[in-house]
Amino acid sequence: MQLKLKQITILFICLSVGNFTTACRLVTPVSSRSKTVTQLSNPSVKQRQMLEPLFPIAENLQEGYINPSGEIVISPQFDQALPFAEGLAGVKIDGKFGFIDQKGKLVIPLQFDEVRNFFQGLARVAIDKKWGIIDHTGKFIVTPHFEEIFDFSEGLAAVSIDDKWGFIDETGKLVIRPQFDFARSFSGGLARIEVKNRWGSTSRWGYIDKTGKIIIQPQFEQAFDFSEGLAVVRMGNKQGFIDKTGQIVIPPKEFRFTQSFSEGFAVALVASSYKNGVADGYKFGFIDKTGRWVIPPEFDGAESFSQGLAAVKIDMMWGFIDKTGQIVISPQFDQVGSFVDGMASVTISDKQGFIDKTGKLVISPKFDQVGVFSQGLALVIIGDQFGYIDKTGKYIWNPTN
């Protein structure tokens, strides 16, 4: 039971970003016909990204891969099979991970205790709880000696050693020495860093540039990545926004909560009612980059704009508004997800399905949980059974346990 719960947890972490993991296991194909996959010789990263997508599946506790038609292209033979990325996938046999190509050939030997997907030509791998980085040939770019490594972003990766964080470049050179109590990846030329006091009882967040120079002094109780030129910061119990010079452009005076800017708008929460001088009610609305309300705070819940629409909650039900604040899909759902590739998940009476941008129910709610569509397919769960559907709702991989 603990293993199954762990698999489900991993599954939904990946569902949230549109990837597939081997937590969706113990399923049977619609078609068991095998198919030969064309493999490029010495493909570039761009060419690898253009290869036919494959999806992890399992039969009789062994895992393999299907194509988008539900055809088995790599027979189940692994103890664990991770998603393909850039033409390679991590697989586990007898407690060790290696990488296979899309023919199922083991191209990087089984030698790692943990692995992460390839990203921009590199993959993070662990041996004896120490992390390093390999390239597509399996060559170590960074030998395993870090406690943690994040993916490269804008040419640098955050690394941890002796409980301090710094950054390496793509050759593995340490370009910003480990000196911070925590660090996040670079975004828009800046990276968030955390600095604690000598006792470790309090901390403040600031930002550095790619030389390691502190551009915005650690002064915020919370700080987030820059999005559309601005970053959310918290001071006291209020949130506001700063620009990349550290100047406060939307003061943290009114908003109890904000989300990062998306499509020119940011969700903001303000007090809507008071009792004995204390706020006892709150409403969500949307602000522009000057902090001006462009959609008044009148909703009981709200999420960021995605593909021109934003989810909003009125009383207990969710619907969608456009950028004028007009309700375009009436509140009628218990829960909703953001629009991705023209479709959004919705929940009615504890069952999930999908709507299009007109609000039409295109896949009836009959699943206990669904993920976002990625490469034409979405993971679906009924009970403890997992499967894949296409955008018509047709099973490409029938759920079973």
C-alpha positions, 0 to 999 in steps of 0.5 A: 500500500505504501508503494502504491501511494508513493507511485500515485504521489509521483504520478500527480507531480508529473501530471501537473507539468504534463509528463508521464511517469512509471507510477501509472503501472499495471495496465494492458494495451488496446493493441499488443502489436509490436512496431519498429521505431526509426532511430536517427544516427547520432541525433542532435538534441533538437532531432531527439525532441522530434522523435515519436513520443513513447509512453511508459506502461506495464504488464505483469510487474514489468514495464515497457513503452507504447506509441501514441496509437497504443502499440507496444514498441518496447516490450515490458522488461524493466523494473521501472521505466521513466518517461523519454526525454530527448530520445533517451529514457531511464530504466531500472533493473535489479536496483540500478538505472541506465538509459535506453534509446527508442529501440529499447537498446541500453546505451548508457549502462546500468550503474546509477542509484537515481536518475532524472530525465535529460534536459538540454542534452544533460541528465542528473544522476546519483551514485551513493547519494551523491549527484553528478551530470552526464551527457547523451553518451553517458560521459560524466560532465560532473562527477557525483559529489554534490548533495543536490543539483537542479536542472540547468537554466540559462547556462547555470545549475544550482548545486549543494555541497556541505549544506551550502548552495552555489552554481556550476556552468555546463562544463561542470566548473563552479562559477558561483561558490557555495555560500547561500543557505538555499538557491533556485534556478536562474530566471530572466538573468537572476536567481533567488537566494536565501540567507539565514541569520547565524542561528538559522532562526530567520531567513531573508530572500534576495537575488543574484546575477550570473557572476554571483553578485547580489543585485537585490539584497536579501530582505524579503520573507518570501520571494518568487521567480520573475515572470513578465518582468516582475516578481512576487515578494512578501513583507510581513503579511502582505505581498507586492511586486518588485522589478529586476532592480529591486524597486518595489513597483506594487507595494505590499500594502493591500494584497494578502496573496498574489500569484505571478503575472501571466498574460499581463494579469496577476491574481490578488486577494484582498480583505472584503469585509471586517468585524471589529476592525479585523478582516473576516472575509476575502475576495479575489480579483486581477491586477495589472502591472501598475497594481490597478484593479482591472477585474474587481475582487469579487470572486471566492477563488481565482487562478491565473490566465491561461490561453486567454481564460482564467478559472474563477469561483463563485460561491462553491462552483468554478467557471471561467472568465475572459480578460474583460472579466466577463463570465464565458463558462458559467460556474458549474464545476466542483473543480477545474484545471487550467486550459492546456492545448485548448482543453481543461479538466473539470470535476462534477460529483467527484468525477473528472472529464474535459471541456473545450474553451466554449465550455462544451463537455468533450470528455464526460466526467467518469474518471477519478483523476486526470492529468493534462494532455501531453503529446496527444494523450492524458493519463486517467485513473479509475480506482487504483487502475491507470490508463491513457486516453486521446482527445476524443476520450478514446482509450489508447491504453485500457486501465487495469490492475 
